[in-house]
Amino acid sequence: MPPFRVIRIVLLLGLLLFAAFYTKQQQLNSRSWSKPVAVVIYPINHDRSASIDTYISTLYRYLHQHP
């Protein structure tokens, strides 16, 4: 076998091994729950209803009073 072909196969197998290891590591990290995950929720008034505007402004007032 030509040396270039062997080098290419070894590099591609190394890349495949790295991708497999990285994917497995990400799966384990995302399911470990060792640290809390910060989540931000942005309320959006999609239908522009007045009652939802009132509700969202109430949420903002509540959050600014209770950090």
Summary of the structure (lengths in Angstrom):
residues: 67
radius of gyration: 25.3
end to end distance: 67.3
largest distance: 74.0
contacts: 99
relative contact order: 0.06
helix: 67%
strand: 0%
